[in-house]
């Protein structure tokens, strides 16, 4: 890690540039006004903060709370703990019933059938789909190109050269 000092703005505030590397070996350049810490300490703080940010991203993606119901530190911690425990229970249930599908599918089925008997939940979870979908059809670009080329050769695209006709305004 390296560190450089300098004045960077018009009011004379000093800052330091710290160069470090992330987990993949990519160069990361940090700008700080904290001169009490070494470059290694600032790099470590950045890495720790990044781990926290990654955990918050995971929480937003996997735990289901949109807002915090309480404003105190204890209320927020309790809500996070309840969400984490709920997530872990869902993962354990998925493993216990040997469900190979996504956790979201099991969670949605559980939400719908929460107050039904467990065997009703299992039948719904492993029910075969009633209709089949072939998905979005793939476009055959070569055939599409041949059609456009044929239209061009037959003169069916000459209207594109006419600048006086605009279908939006005529």
N, C-alpha and C positions, 0 to 999 in steps of 0.2 A: 504494500500500500504506500501511496505517496501523498504528500500534502503540500499545497502551495498557498501563500497568503497574498492578499492584494486588496486594493480599494476598487470597488466596482461601480459605485453609483455617485451621483452628483453631490449628495449631502455628506460624503466622506465616510460612509459606513464601511467597516472592514468585513471581509468574509474570507473563508478558506475553501479551497477546492480539494476534495478528498477523492482519490481514485482507488477503486476496489474492484472485486470481481464477484459475480453472482454464482449460484450453484452450478450453472452450466459453463462457467469460465468466461462469460461475456463481461466486457469492461463496463463498470458502472461509475459514473462521475457524480459526486454529491457536492452541493454547495451548502456551507454551514457558517454560522456566526458563533459557534461554540468553540472557543479556543482552549478551554480547560481540559478537553479530552484529546487523546492521541488519535491518529488516523485509524489505527486498528480498532479502538473503542467505538469510534463513529461508524466504521464499517460493520462492526458487530451489532450495534444498535439498529442499523438499517436492516440487517438480515433478520433480527428478532422482530422488528416491526413488520417486515414483509411476511413472516410466518403468521403474525396476528391478522394481517389483511387477508391472507389466504384462508385462514380459518373462518373469518367473517364471510368471505365469499362462499365457502362451503356451507355455512349456516344458512345464508340466504337461499341457497339452491336446494337444501335438503330439509331444513326445519320449517315448520309451517306456522310462523307468526308474522303478521303484517305490521302490527304495532305492539308496543308494550302497554299492558293494562295498568301498571303502576309506575310511579315516577321515582320511587326510592331505589337505592342500590340493591337492597334486599329483594324488592319486588321484581326487579329486572333479572337478578340472578336466579330467583326461584322460577321465573318463566323460562329462562334458558335451560335450567336443569330439567324442568318438566318436558320441554321439547326434545332435549337430548335423550332422556329416558324413553319417551314415546318412540323416537326414531330407533333406538336400540331394540325395543320390544318388537317393532315391526320387522326389523332385520332378523331377529331370533325367530319370529313366527314364520317368516319366509323360509328360513332354513329348516324349521321343524316340519313344515308341510311340503317341503321339496318343490317349491314354486320356482320355475326357471325364468319366468317373465320379469319385467321391470318392477321395481319396488313400488312405483307410482300406481301401477295397475292393481296391485294388492291393496295398497292404501285406499284407493278409490272404492274398491269392492268392499273393504272393511267399513268405510264411512257410510256406504249405502245400507249395509246389512249389519250394522253394529249391534242392534238389539234383537237380531234373529238368532236361531240356534246355530251352533258351529258347523254342523253338517250342511246347512243351507249356504253358509259362507263358502265352504269348500266346494260344493257343487257349482256355485256361481263362479268361483275363481278358476276352476278347471273346465268350465263349460266350453265345448267346441263352438266356434263362431257359426252363426246361422247363415251368413253370406260370405262369399269369398270376393276378394278384391285383387285384381291383377296389378293394382297400383297405377301410377301415371304412365301412360303409353310413351314409349321412346320414339323420338322423331328420327326417321330415316333421312339423314342429311343428304346422302348421295341421290336418293330418289327425288327429294325436294329440289336439289340443284338441277337434276335433269329436267324436271318440269319447268323451272324458271328458264333454263336454257332453251327449251322447246318453245316457250311463249315468246322469248326474245327473237328466235329464228323465224317464227311465224308472223312477227310484227304485232303481236298482241300487247306490246308494251309501249307503243309509239305515243300513247296518250300521256306518258310520263314526261315527254319532251315539250308538251304544250303548256306554256307558262300562263296562258290566259284563262285557263279553266282551273278553278279551285273548288273542290266539292264542299269545303267547309263554308264558303262564303257565297256560292252561286246557287 
